[in-house]
């Protein structure tokens, strides 16, 4: 009973801090949509999309293998340190091959939005700094979550979110806010996260005396290789949306799409809660797997359903914050909320099964996604904001299918093993 009370207390502290951090991030994103010019915000939309792509492709499969190792060996601090070293090695190797073409694609998209080479170089430089910060302070922070240090991590992120909001607001008041300043502030905040995270992880699992085990490198590499085709497809999804807007729309549509998708930040506390509490809980579960899964998914679905309901009832509240450049987009805003909610639910459900190391069916997202692209091209107005939002949300169908196949194939295999053991007994 005492352990459950402590867990609820930690969850409450984490969520309160995370809600505060994400609320400030959401406000900052909405203010940028309001304060930046439409051409500048079109470029910022490209930056945010590519930044997400870099995070996905360089840590997706690596994160799954790393968390699986932690789940099996925790609380062995030495094994955790060995896993950190192995994870970092694999992630650097993947980045070496995949980062250059992603940066090249980002440069082309920025140049199409604004053909100014100083701006192109600025975006690429900011993306490199973001990658460095992500390499040094993300994934490794999972050690802190396993060590029940969630509150410490969350208050750090809350403080950094507050600092970003203050800097953006100060630049606007001083008349110095533009796309270059926004990118510089974002890169600075990401870099400031590195030192405290590494210091806290070192106290729990010192990496100095640890060396990577070949078995850990193989397991993490295996998970990463399974995921790389899917992760590249994830990148294609985001770039495909921007490309369709670039080909059939205008900078106004690109900026409007970017502004409306900022409401996704309102659900980021759910994603953070999933990684900090639900993933470790489900990764260590040994019985009632299916029941636990659906209980967690139901709980994690409620915020997305609530968001879509509120947007449907009070769209003008959100549009008023975004600013006059995007007034009148009530229908598009509802599509944004529905796509965000559906994607959040699908992504959190996938995270639960994937972080147990269940990624054998992840490839199914590729043919389903390719089929969805064909359906979208034939039936959706892809040059419009609403069409782009529906196009984006539909990719989560493949994620739902992969999650269902992973869950039932793994639990079915476990049931068969139990029956075989019972028969032999």
GIVEN-V271776 format. One record per pair of residues at least 12 apart in sequence whose C-alpha atoms are under 6 Angstrom apart, sorted by the first residue. I is the first residue (numbers start at 1). GAP is how many residues later the second one is. If there is no record, write none. Layout:
{{I	GAP} {I	GAP}}
This chain:
{{14	137} {17	137} {17	138} {18	136} {18	251} {19	250} {21	137} {21	140} {24	137} {25	136} {26	239} {28	137} {30	292} {33	226} {33	289} {34	288} {34	289} {38	217} {40	139} {41	214} {42	209} {42	212} {42	213} {43	67} {45	213} {53	182} {57	174} {58	37} {61	162} {61	163} {61	166} {62	158} {62	162} {64	291} {64	293} {65	155} {65	158} {68	288} {68	289} {71	213} {77	128} {81	124} {81	126} {81	129} {82	128} {82	129} {82	130} {85	127} {86	126} {86	131} {107	13} {126	61} {129	58} {130	57} {133	57} {133	58} {136	58} {137	57} {137	60} {145	131} {241	147} {244	138} {245	138} {248	135} {249	134} {253	132} {257	128} {264	76} {279	73} {283	73} {297	52} {301	44} {304	37} {308	29} {308	30} {315	15} {332	54} {336	53} {339	54} {343	53} {346	54} {350	53} {361	41} {361	45} {362	40} {365	33} {368	30} {369	26}}
